[in-house]
Amino acid sequence: MSLTKDECRQLLALYDKALTSRIDVHRSKNGAKDLLQLDSWRLTELPKSVRERAPSFMSKDELEKLMDCKLYSPMDLRIYKDLAASSDQGLSN
C-alpha cells in the first residue's frame, strides 16, 4: 500500500495540528505556540544556517535549541538537553 500525492498533501496539511496535539495537557497554550515556532525553526532556519557555513556545522546554541524541539514531550527528558549544553567537545557558540 502506498500513498498518493494527494494523500501526502492532505497529511502534511494536518502536520501543525498533529504537532500541537502533542502538547501535554499540563502545558499552557503558549506551549503549543513555542513548539510550533521551534519546529518551524528546525525545518527552515537551521538547515539554511548550517548550509551557509563552510565547513557546515551546528553551533552549541543551535544544538541546544534543536534538543528543545526534539525533546518536547510530556515526559521530562531535559536531562539530555542539559548534557548537550554541558558538552563543548567539537561545538562552537
C-alpha positions as CSV (number, residue, x, y, z in Angstrom):
1,M,0.0,0.0,0.0
2,S,1.4,3.4,-0.9
3,L,0.2,7.0,-0.5
4,T,-0.8,9.1,-3.4
5,K,0.5,12.7,-3.8
6,D,-3.0,14.0,-2.8
7,E,-2.9,11.8,0.4
8,C,0.5,13.1,1.2
9,R,-0.6,16.7,0.8
10,Q,-3.6,16.1,3.0
11,L,-1.5,14.6,5.7
12,L,1.1,17.3,5.5
13,A,-1.7,19.9,5.8
14,L,-2.5,18.4,9.2
15,Y,1.1,18.5,10.4
16,D,0.8,21.6,12.6
17,K,-2.5,20.4,14.1
18,A,-0.9,17.0,14.9
19,L,2.2,18.7,16.3
20,T,0.0,20.9,18.5
21,S,-1.8,17.9,19.8
22,R,1.5,16.5,21.2
23,I,1.4,19.2,23.8
24,D,0.8,17.7,27.2
25,V,-2.4,18.7,28.9
26,H,-0.3,20.2,31.8
27,R,1.4,22.7,29.4
28,S,0.0,26.1,28.7
29,K,-1.5,27.2,25.4
30,N,1.8,29.0,24.8
31,G,3.5,25.6,24.9
32,A,1.9,24.8,21.5
33,K,3.0,28.1,20.1
34,D,6.5,27.5,21.3
35,L,6.7,24.0,19.9
36,L,5.4,25.2,16.5
37,Q,8.0,28.0,16.5
38,L,10.7,25.6,17.4
39,D,9.6,23.1,14.7
40,S,9.4,25.9,12.1
41,W,13.0,27.0,13.1
42,R,14.2,23.3,12.8
43,L,12.7,22.9,9.3
44,T,13.6,26.3,7.8
45,E,16.2,28.4,9.6
46,L,18.5,25.7,11.0
47,P,19.2,23.9,7.7
48,K,19.8,27.2,5.9
49,S,22.2,28.4,8.6
50,V,24.2,25.2,8.6
51,R,24.5,25.1,4.8
52,E,25.8,28.7,4.7
53,R,28.8,27.8,6.8
54,A,32.0,26.3,5.3
55,P,32.5,23.8,6.6
56,S,29.0,23.1,7.6
57,F,28.5,22.8,11.4
58,M,25.9,23.3,14.1
59,S,26.7,25.7,17.0
60,K,26.2,24.7,20.6
61,D,23.3,27.2,20.9
62,E,21.7,25.6,17.8
63,L,22.2,22.1,19.2
64,E,20.5,23.2,22.5
65,K,17.6,24.7,20.6
66,L,17.3,21.6,18.5
67,M,17.2,19.5,21.6
68,D,14.4,21.7,22.9
69,C,12.4,20.8,19.8
70,K,13.3,17.1,19.7
71,L,12.7,16.5,23.4
72,Y,9.5,18.5,23.7
73,S,7.3,15.8,25.3
74,P,5.1,15.2,28.3
75,M,8.0,13.3,29.9
76,D,10.8,15.3,31.5
77,L,13.7,14.5,29.2
78,R,15.5,17.7,29.8
79,I,18.5,15.8,31.2
80,Y,19.6,15.2,27.6
81,K,19.3,19.0,26.8
82,D,21.5,19.6,29.9
83,L,24.0,17.1,28.6
84,A,24.1,18.9,25.3
85,A,24.5,22.2,27.0
86,S,27.4,21.0,29.1
87,S,29.3,19.5,26.2
88,D,31.8,21.7,24.5
89,Q,33.5,18.9,22.5
90,G,33.5,19.7,18.8
91,L,31.0,22.5,19.0
92,S,31.3,26.3,18.8
93,N,29.0,29.0,20.0
